[in-house]
Amino acid sequence: MKKIILFLCCFLLLACSNENEIKINNISFKVPKSVEILKRNAIDSDVFYLQKNSKRIATCYYGINYSSFSENKIIVPLEIYKILNDKKNAFIIRDSINDYKNGIFNDNYYYYDTINKNIAQVMLPKKSTKGSIGIYFDSVDVHKNKFVIISNDLNEENKKIFLEIFETIKIDKK
């Protein structure tokens, strides 16, 4: 009897979860129940919209025709990003050639992270109102397909949602 009650409690906890697991080919990740995923028509890859309240908040791409985020990147560790994001005008250099070479005028910071044993390039906005948030995986299967999630909707709730999504990504490299 105790085993049955324990089983029922576990089942109810799982059933009442506030998250749904999304599976795109060999990639899985969790999203809040308030977020739905819609497959879009595409010719050479798989494209999905993440929507909340019927509004697109991000796009997922799975295929071979994607490259890493393209800007003259400033690569920073996540800890440095958090410090810089709290300060206004953290990078101001009066030499425009150095500004350009170092990506000073870019809208985003980048860092590399290992998520479930897979190296990802993560893009985070420099300012809370301008830029994008995204994640890029270079090779997620034997066919060297890439996987990208990107969002330009930078409200605080979405930024939190995406950082949580990034941590739940699992890649089954078959």
N, C-alpha and C positions, 0 to 999 in steps of 0.2 A: 504494500500500500504506500509506503514511504517513497519507493522508487517511482510509482505512478504520479504522486503529488509533485515530486521533484521534476519529473519529465514535463508535466503540465505547466509548472512554473517557468521552466526554461523555454518551452514553446511559446507561452504568452509573452515573455520578455522579447523574444525574437519577433513575434508577430506585431508587437507594439513599437518596434523600432522606428525611429524618425528618419531612417535612411533607406534608400533603395540601392541595390547593386546594379550597375550598368555593365554590360559586356559588349565590347566591340572587337570582333575577331578574337585575338588572344590577349586583349587588354581588358581588365576589369577595374572599376573604381566605384566609390559610393558617393551618392548625391543625396541631399535632403529630399524628403518626400514631396516637398513643394516644387521641386525641379523636375521637369519632364524632358525626355530626349526624343527628337524627331529626326528621322533619316531623310536626307535631301537627295535629289537626283544629282549625280555627278558622273562624268565620263571615265576618268582615269583613277579614281580613288573613292573612298567612302567619306561622306561628309554628314555630320550630325549637328543639329542645333540643340543647345541646352536652353530651355525656356522656363520662365517663372512668371506666373500670372499672364500667360499668353505673350510675353515679351522675351525676345531672344537676349540672353545674357552672355552667351559664349558659343563658339563654334569648335567642333572637334574634327580633325582631319586624320585619315589613316591611308597611307599609300606611299608610293616611291618618289613622287614629284615634289617633295618638300625639302627645304634646306633650313638650317638653324636660323634663328631670328637675325635679320640683317640690319645692322647698324654698325657704325664704328664703335664697338662695344666698350663700356666700362664694366669690367668684371670685378665684382666685390664679393667678399664672404657675406653670408646672411647677417651676421652680427654687425658688420660695418654698415650694411644697408639700413638696418634698424636705427643706428645712430645717425646716419646721414639723413634719413627720411624725417627725423625729428627736427633737423636744422634747416633753415631757409638759406639758400645761396651757399651751400657747402662747397661747391666747386666754382670758383670764379677766378679765371686767369685772364689777364689783359692782353695776352698774345693770341690772336685769333687762329694762327696756324697750329699752335699747341692745343687750343680749345678743340679745333676740328679733329686733329689726330687722336686726341684722348676722349672723344665722344662727349665733350662737355655740353653740347647743345642738344644731345639726344633726349628723348622723353623718358627713357627707361634705364634702370640698372639691370645687370645680369649677374647670376652666380650659377655655379655648378653644384649639384647635390646628388647624392646617391639615394634613390628611393626604391626600396625593396630590391636592393642589389643591382639596380640599373642606373646608369649615369644620365642625368637630365640637365638640360639648360633651362633655368628658370628666369623669367623676365618679370620684373616688378616696376611699377611706375616711380619716377623720381618725385613727382608731386601728386597729391591726393586727387587732383582734378584733371590731370592730363597724362596720357600715356596708356599703357596696356598691361595686363597681367597674363602670363602664359607659361606653358611648359612644353618642352620639345625633347623627344627621344629620337636618337639617330637611327637605331636599328633594333626593331622590336621582334623580328622573326628571321628565319633563314633566308627569306627573300629580300631582306634589308629594307622592309617597309618602315616608314617613319610614323610617329604619332605626335600630334600637336593638339593642345587645347589653348585657345586664346580668347580673351575678353577685353572689350574696350569700355564696358560698363563698370565704372570705378567707385560705385557707392560702397560705403564701408561694409555693409552686409555681404555684398558680392565678393569683395576682397577676402573676407573671412571664409566664405564658402569655398572659394577656389584654393586657398592655402590648405584647407581641410581636405578637399578633393585630391590635391596633389599628393598628400601623405597616404592616401588609400589606394593609389594606383598599384596594380599588380600586373606583371607581364609574364605570361607563360610562353617561354621561348621554345616553340616546337620546331 
